[in-house]
Structure formats: C-alpha cells, structure tokens
Amino acid sequence: MKSCLVTGAAGFIGSNFVRQLLDEEPDTDVVAYDALTYAGNLENLAGCLDRDRLRFVRGDICDADALRAALADGVDVIVNFAAESHVDRSIMGCQEFIRTNVQGTQVLLDVALAHQVGLFMQVSTDEVYGSLGPTGKFSEQTPPRPNSPYSASKAAADMLTAAYHHTYGLPAIVTRCSNNYGPYQFPEKLIPLFITNLMESKKVPVYGDGMNVRDWVHVCDHCRALRRVIEKGRPGEIYNIGGNNEQTNLAITRMILSRLGFDESMIQFVQDRPGHDRRYAVDAAKITAELGWKPAIDFEAGLADTIEWYRRNRNWWRRIKSGEYLEYYKKQYGSY
C-alpha cells in the first residue's frame, strides 16, 4: 500500500489507525479526512499533522466534490471509519446517522469507483448482527438483525458496500469488530466515561443490572487486524474481528473501580436504554485461519494501560467533557 485515504481520521479508531500507519508503514502516504464534528478531534492527531507523509483534509463524506479533491493525486486504499457511532444519540434522533453512515458511504463508494481505487474497506461493527443468547457467537454468515438505529445504519452501509462489489466490481471488504477500548476514545463510551468520572470523583452510571455482555478488543489490535485485511484479505469478503474476551458491563466497572481505588458505592444503576442488546460475541476464526491475525494485548494489561493514558492526558478529556475543544473549531472554521 503506497497511499491510503482514511475517513473519520480524527475519531477514536481512525486516529489510532493513522498513527499506526505512520509509525509502522514508512512507505505509505496518508490522506486523513474528517468533518470534525463533535467526535472528531484534531487533538487526536497531535504530533502527526506536521509529518511529511500525512495530509489532513477537513471534509464531509457526503460531499463528493471535497472527496474528489482529496483523491486528486490518487490513493491505493480507502478505509472508511467515518460514522456517527453513539447508540444513545441514535435513539434520541437518527437523521444524522442515516445521512453520514448510509448516504455518506454511498457517496464515498461512488467516488472510489470513479477513481478506480484498489481497495475499499468498510469498517463496521458486530452490532449489526443483533443480540445473542447466553451461548454461541456471530460468524460472518450470521444474517444482520440490527436492533438500534445506529446498527441499522451500519448494516445498510455494509450491504451497499457488498452491492458495489457485486454490481460494479469495486474491490471492497467489510470488517465487523467487537467493542474497542484504548487511548483517544471519546468519553461518552463506557470505559473512558467511567475512568474519567472516577478521576473527577463522580459516580458511574450502569445501565439496568449491568449484566450486558460485550467482547472487548484493544484498538491497537483492531488496527493491526485492519492492516492485515488490507494486505491479505479477499475482496467481497466479510471479516469478523474480536478479542475473544467477553465481559459483563458490571465486571468492567468493578475492574475500573478497583484500579482507581474506589468501592461499589460509586456505582449508580440507571434505567436501561431502549432495545439494549443483551450479549455480543464474534467468532474471529476466519481472520485467524486465513490471514494469521489474533489479538496480542491482554485485556487486564490493556485496561491498566488505558487508565494510565487517561491519567496522563487529563487536559485532553477535560476539554472534551467541558466542550472547550469545540471552541477551537468555531474560531477556526466558524462552526464545528
């Protein structure tokens, strides 16, 4: 891969992916593309923006002209992280989720096709599969049964990607990952929210009985899996990416409490959100057998490192939780 357009490059997973490309693939040039909405933060790319192999473009993936300009010099690969991704926000109103996740993916696919991009990779989620019972795992053959507006929009984008491969011959791959954690994660998500709340001596809100189960993988392991798919994956395929690490939300909460020196009096059980899926777990045997990838970061060690990252980067998350970081974009661009 000589050049890569990364959409959603200033978000959580996108920024980690950009950093990994710059650090570990010295022959790859990167176009980092992001609309800089509330979850896109240029501070996530601090230390990268002045590197010779990175060009940052502020743009919306629904803007075909901006995408064409970003691709003017050509790229080998497009990796699409750009998405509205917070389930609770999709429940409150899903218009932006349909616009960005579905329409935006369609515009990006059209531009990729017109520019004869060598590979289009749609980064998706295990949430498209719906909810599992107490046993079993999602495989790539599991039919999508999304239960939230967010996951429905991601499932639609996945299907569009598959359709462009089948109908137009666009080399395209869909990846579906389990829950990520690690540095630069927006502090609305469970792990960074709970870490930062406790660092401010605030209680942590646990939905329902806290027994919802998720499979967790470190964001750096996820990014390495994506690079392996780019290198060796087969167009037209779906690859599940998982950590083989199922945890209840309550177990995660207790781990964080313990590491930060708090007891369970800091837990505040709150009303469960509508349509809250009970359990996700993905079977990642395909990517392991075909491409030789498996997670390398132990969860307890990864969680400890993540807590330490948030401890060292208090200014980063405080600016987000206060909304201060958005003031930069208002001054710079007149809006965010």
Helices and strands as residue ranges (DSSP letters): E 3-7, H 12-24, E 29-34, G 42-45, E 54-58, H 64-70, E 77-80, H 87-92, H 95-97, I 98-103, H 104-114, E 119-125, G 126-129, H 149-168, E 172-177, E 179-181, H 190-199, E 204-207, E 213-218, H 219-232, E 238-241, E 246-248, H 249-260, G 264-266, E 267-270, H 285-291, H 299-312, H 314-322, H 324-333
